[in-house]
Amino acid sequence: MEFSTWLALFAASWAISISPGPGAVASMSAGLNHGFRIGYFTAFGLVLGIWVQIVVVGLGLGALIAASNTAFAVVKWLGVAYLVWLGIQQWRAPAVPMVAKIEGERPQASRASMVLRGLLVNIVNPKGTVFLLAVVPQFINLAQPLLPQYVAIGLTIAFTDLVVMAGYTALAARVLGTLTSTAHIRAINRIFGGMFVLAGSLLALLKRAT
C-alpha cells in the first residue's frame, strides 16, 4: 500500500470511527454503567468485530451477504434483536451511583463480558459489513499482495476506533462519576436504553442494496 493511499485510509478511518452508531452507544453505555477501566474493554470487542467483518469481506462472504436476501435478512434481524435486547437491559439497569459500585454494592461486569458485548454489536451488524464492502476495495491494489494490505486496513481502523471509543467511554464514565442521584442515573440509563432501541429500529429499516 502506497503511503498516499494509507493517508487517505487513515483519514477515512477517523470518520468511520467518530460517526455515531451502535459501537459509540455501546462504549458510552459501558462507561456509564461500569466506569472507564472496565467499560473500555467494550472497545476491544468492537475492534475484534471489525476484524471479523474485514475477514468476511476479504473472503468474499460480504458480497454474499450484500447480494443474498436471505443471508442479509438473517444477519440484520439478529442485529436488531441484539440491539433491542441491550436497550431493554440498559433501561432496566439498577440506578446505582458509581460510589456505591466502587464500594461493592453490586458486582462489576467482567472484562470478558465487555469484550463479548462489543464483539456481538459489530458482527451482527450487516450495515457495517456492507459499508466495509464498499470502502475497503477503494484502498486495495490488486497488483500487490492482498494480505499485507488487509492487515494494514485492519490495524489502521483498529487504532482510530480504540482512540475514539476511549473518548466516548471516558466521557460517559466522567458524567456518571458526577451523579449521585438515583433519579438522574435512572433517567440516563433509559436514555441509553432508548438509543440502543433506536439503533435497532434504524437497522430494521436497512434494505439490501440492489
Backbone torsions as a table, in degrees:
resi	resn	phi	psi	omega
1	MET	NA	125.6	178.4
2	GLU	-68.6	153.0	-175.8
3	PHE	-62.1	-39.0	179.7
4	SER	-63.5	-36.5	177.0
5	THR	-66.6	-41.6	-179.9
6	TRP	-65.0	-38.4	178.4
7	LEU	-61.2	-41.1	177.0
8	ALA	-63.6	-41.2	176.6
9	LEU	-61.7	-42.9	-178.5
10	PHE	-61.7	-43.7	178.3
11	ALA	-64.9	-42.9	179.3
12	ALA	-64.5	-34.8	-178.6
13	SER	-64.0	-37.0	176.9
14	TRP	-64.2	-42.6	179.3
15	ALA	-63.7	-40.9	179.2
16	ILE	-62.4	-43.6	-175.4
17	SER	-72.6	-39.1	-175.0
18	ILE	-75.4	-30.3	-176.3
19	SER	-57.8	131.4	-178.0
20	PRO	-62.3	142.5	179.3
21	GLY	-173.8	-173.0	-179.8
22	PRO	-56.3	-34.7	179.5
23	GLY	-64.1	-44.2	178.7
24	ALA	-64.5	-41.3	178.6
25	VAL	-63.9	-41.9	179.9
26	ALA	-63.4	-40.5	179.6
27	SER	-66.3	-44.7	179.5
28	MET	-66.7	-37.6	177.6
29	SER	-63.3	-42.0	179.5
30	ALA	-65.3	-42.2	177.5
31	GLY	-64.9	-37.6	179.9
32	LEU	-63.6	-43.2	-173.0
33	ASN	-89.4	-26.6	-170.8
34	HIS	-128.8	1.0	-177.9
35	GLY	79.1	172.9	-173.8
36	PHE	-69.9	-44.6	-172.0
37	ARG	-59.9	-37.4	178.0
38	ILE	-90.8	-44.9	-174.3
39	GLY	-62.4	-30.3	-176.6
40	TYR	-65.3	-19.9	178.7
41	PHE	-65.3	-18.9	173.4
42	THR	-59.0	-36.5	-179.0
43	ALA	-63.0	-36.4	177.9
44	PHE	-65.2	-37.6	176.2
45	GLY	-65.9	-39.6	177.8
46	LEU	-61.3	-40.7	178.8
47	VAL	-65.9	-42.6	176.8
48	LEU	-59.4	-39.0	178.0
49	GLY	-63.9	-40.1	177.0
50	ILE	-63.2	-42.1	179.5
51	TRP	-63.1	-39.6	176.4
52	VAL	-60.2	-43.4	180.0
53	GLN	-64.5	-38.6	178.4
54	ILE	-65.4	-40.3	176.1
55	VAL	-62.4	-42.9	178.5
56	VAL	-59.6	-44.6	178.6
57	VAL	-64.8	-43.3	-179.1
58	GLY	-63.4	-33.2	-179.8
59	LEU	-83.4	-6.4	179.4
60	GLY	91.1	-1.9	180.0
61	LEU	-70.7	-27.9	177.9
62	GLY	-60.8	-38.6	178.0
63	ALA	-64.8	-36.3	177.8
64	LEU	-64.0	-44.2	179.7
65	ILE	-63.2	-40.3	-179.0
66	ALA	-69.5	-31.2	-173.9
67	ALA	-92.9	-27.0	-174.7
68	SER	-94.6	122.1	177.0
69	ASN	-58.5	-43.6	-176.0
70	THR	-67.1	-49.5	-178.8
71	ALA	-62.1	-42.9	179.9
72	PHE	-62.6	-44.8	-177.9
73	ALA	-64.8	-41.7	-179.6
74	VAL	-60.4	-50.0	-178.5
75	VAL	-65.5	-41.1	-177.9
76	LYS	-61.9	-48.0	-175.5
77	TRP	-73.6	-26.1	170.4
78	LEU	-64.1	-42.8	178.0
79	GLY	-64.2	-43.1	178.2
80	VAL	-59.4	-47.9	-178.2
81	ALA	-61.8	-41.3	-178.2
82	TYR	-68.0	-42.8	-179.9
83	LEU	-65.8	-40.4	177.7
84	VAL	-65.6	-40.3	177.3
85	TRP	-61.4	-42.8	176.6
86	LEU	-61.3	-38.5	178.8
87	GLY	-63.0	-43.2	179.0
88	ILE	-64.1	-42.5	178.8
89	GLN	-61.6	-42.6	-180.0
90	GLN	-66.4	-42.0	179.9
91	TRP	-59.9	-38.3	-176.2
92	ARG	-91.4	1.2	-177.0
93	ALA	-61.5	139.6	178.7
94	PRO	-60.7	140.5	-179.7
95	ALA	-85.8	75.6	-177.3
96	VAL	-105.5	120.6	178.0
97	PRO	-59.1	153.1	-178.5
98	MET	-59.4	-36.2	179.0
99	VAL	-58.3	-43.1	179.3
100	ALA	-65.7	-36.2	179.0
101	LYS	-65.2	-42.5	179.6
102	ILE	-63.2	-37.2	-179.2
103	GLU	-79.0	-2.5	172.0
104	GLY	92.6	23.1	179.4
105	GLU	-63.6	-36.9	172.0
106	ARG	-142.4	144.6	-172.9
107	PRO	-66.2	145.4	175.0
108	GLN	-75.2	154.2	173.2
109	ALA	-68.9	155.5	179.7
110	SER	-79.6	158.3	176.7
111	ARG	-62.4	-38.6	-179.3
112	ALA	-62.1	-39.1	-179.9
113	SER	-68.1	-32.9	176.7
114	MET	-67.3	-42.5	177.7
115	VAL	-61.9	-45.0	-179.7
116	LEU	-62.8	-39.9	179.7
117	ARG	-61.3	-47.5	178.8
118	GLY	-63.8	-40.0	179.1
119	LEU	-59.5	-47.1	-177.7
120	LEU	-66.5	-36.0	178.9
121	VAL	-57.0	-39.6	-176.3
122	ASN	-87.9	-37.9	-173.6
123	ILE	-75.7	-17.5	176.7
124	VAL	-102.3	25.8	179.5
125	ASN	-115.0	94.3	-178.1
126	PRO	-65.3	-22.4	177.5
127	LYS	-60.7	-40.7	178.2
128	GLY	-65.2	-40.9	179.5
129	THR	-64.4	-46.1	179.7
130	VAL	-65.1	-37.5	178.7
131	PHE	-63.4	-47.5	178.4
132	LEU	-64.2	-34.6	177.8
133	LEU	-61.6	-32.5	178.5
134	ALA	-82.0	-33.2	-172.8
135	VAL	-87.6	-48.0	-171.9
136	VAL	-55.2	-45.4	-177.8
137	PRO	-60.1	-21.3	179.9
138	GLN	-66.0	-21.0	-176.3
139	PHE	-111.1	7.2	-177.7
140	ILE	-99.4	129.9	174.1
141	ASN	-102.2	107.2	-174.7
142	LEU	-67.2	-14.8	179.0
143	ALA	-82.1	-9.2	-179.6
144	GLN	-112.9	161.1	177.5
145	PRO	-54.4	134.1	-173.2
146	LEU	-79.2	-39.2	-174.0
147	LEU	-56.6	-49.6	179.2
148	PRO	-59.7	-32.9	180.0
149	GLN	-70.4	-41.2	176.8
150	TYR	-65.3	-37.1	177.5
151	VAL	-63.8	-43.9	178.9
152	ALA	-61.7	-42.4	178.5
153	ILE	-63.5	-46.3	-179.1
154	GLY	-62.0	-42.9	-179.2
155	LEU	-69.9	-36.8	-179.5
156	THR	-66.7	-47.5	179.1
157	ILE	-65.2	-37.3	178.7
158	ALA	-61.5	-43.4	-178.8
159	PHE	-61.2	-51.7	-177.2
160	THR	-65.1	-36.6	-179.3
161	ASP	-67.1	-41.1	179.3
162	LEU	-64.1	-38.4	178.7
163	VAL	-67.9	-48.3	-177.7
164	VAL	-65.2	-44.1	-179.0
165	MET	-68.2	-26.7	173.0
166	ALA	-62.2	-40.9	178.0
167	GLY	-65.2	-45.5	178.8
168	TYR	-61.5	-45.5	-177.6
169	THR	-65.2	-45.0	-178.9
170	ALA	-64.5	-39.0	179.0
171	LEU	-61.4	-47.2	-179.7
172	ALA	-66.1	-40.0	179.8
173	ALA	-65.2	-37.9	179.7
174	ARG	-66.6	-41.6	176.8
175	VAL	-60.9	-44.0	-179.4
176	LEU	-62.0	-39.1	-177.6
177	GLY	-63.6	-21.5	-179.4
178	THR	-90.6	-6.4	-175.7
179	LEU	-99.1	129.9	174.8
180	THR	-121.2	-14.7	-179.7
181	SER	-81.2	126.6	178.6
182	THR	-64.7	-30.2	179.0
183	ALA	-65.1	-41.3	178.8
184	HIS	-66.4	-43.7	-179.2
185	ILE	-64.6	-40.7	177.9
186	ARG	-62.1	-40.6	179.8
187	ALA	-64.2	-41.7	-179.8
188	ILE	-68.5	-39.8	175.7
189	ASN	-56.3	-41.0	-178.2
190	ARG	-73.5	-31.7	175.2
191	ILE	-63.0	-48.0	-179.8
192	PHE	-68.7	-34.6	174.9
193	GLY	-61.3	-42.3	177.5
194	GLY	-64.6	-34.7	179.1
195	MET	-66.5	-39.3	176.3
196	PHE	-62.6	-45.8	180.0
197	VAL	-63.8	-39.5	177.6
198	LEU	-62.2	-43.3	178.5
199	ALA	-61.4	-40.6	177.1
200	GLY	-65.2	-38.7	179.5
201	SER	-65.7	-41.3	178.0
202	LEU	-65.3	-37.7	177.0
203	LEU	-65.4	-36.3	179.4
204	ALA	-63.0	-29.2	-179.9
205	LEU	-81.5	-11.3	-178.0
206	LEU	-66.9	132.1	178.2
207	LYS	-114.1	149.9	178.2
208	ARG	-65.9	133.0	177.8
209	ALA	-68.8	140.1	179.7
210	THR	-106.0	NA	NA
